[in-house]
Amino acid sequence: MTVGDPQPGGEGVHGSLYFVGNATTVLRLGPFTLLTDPNFLHRGQWTHIGQGIVSRRLVDPAIGIADLPDLDGVVLSHLHGDHFDRVASRELGRDLPVFTTPHAAKRLSRRGFRETAPLRTWETTTLSRGTATLTITSLPGRHALGLVGHLLPPVMGTMLEYRAGGRPFRIYLSGDTLVHPSLSEIRTRFGDIDLAVVHLGGTKVLGLLLTMDGVQGADLVELLAPRTTVPVHYEEYTVMKSPLSDFTAEAARRQERGVRVVRRGETLPI
């Protein structure tokens, strides 16, 4: 099976999610293929995550950039080294559209990426192919709360709405956000969410929480009520302090039944 191909069988399959590792996935939705938060460093390599802080990767990605299918674009939540690393910067095509924050778009343009697409919060852009469309909307995200948040790069969540007749199929990508009041507007604006890809890990620097731990992840699932939730961004770097089991245990305690754990190298039909 090639990367990200939907598994056969199952009426209503729109595509697939292939988990590369960390927050990197390959999403196939009808005729569209997107890469999220490209991180292809290997086990033992170090990356810069901001403000002079570095972290070491603990596991290998499932594939390398040479193994990727043809892409229609990259969705990048923010510009940290575990989301757009030096391998991605060196090997991804310079004409590949990158849908991201204005902050990240400006910096990637300086690296020679010619098709950056900056999106401010709630701004949208749409890809079309035949009768199918894929709408990409930037959503609120906060990497840290209070004054610390101003020291970190802006973060966006993303809503992907794939439509090929009928109602759109909605995928929410949380990005490296903590739970905060603005997230409640996502459910108000979009209604039903089919799949949430939730960045966890409980990343801590100097004792400060920078990504959701198990409790916050369960809070977000409870808030947005997606039909299916796929956790990513956990146990891969030394700064991540909350294991996946924190989230799965808390979700089970709250009787959240839509959690699907997808291991590196596995494909989830969606």
Secondary structure, 3 states (H helix, E strand, C coil): CCCCCCCCCCCCCCEEEEEEECCEEEEEECCEEEEECCCCCCCCCEEEEECCEEEEECCCCCCCHHHCCCCCEEECCCCCCCCCCHHHHHHCCCCCCEEECHHHHHHHHHCCCCCEEECCCCCEEEEEECCEEEEEEEEECCCCCHHHHHHCCCCEEEEEEEECCCCCEEEEECCCCCCCHHHHHHHHHHCCCCEEEEECCCEEECCEECCCCHHHHHHHHHHHCCCEEEEECCCCECCECCCHHHHHHHHHHCCCCCECCCCCCCEEEC
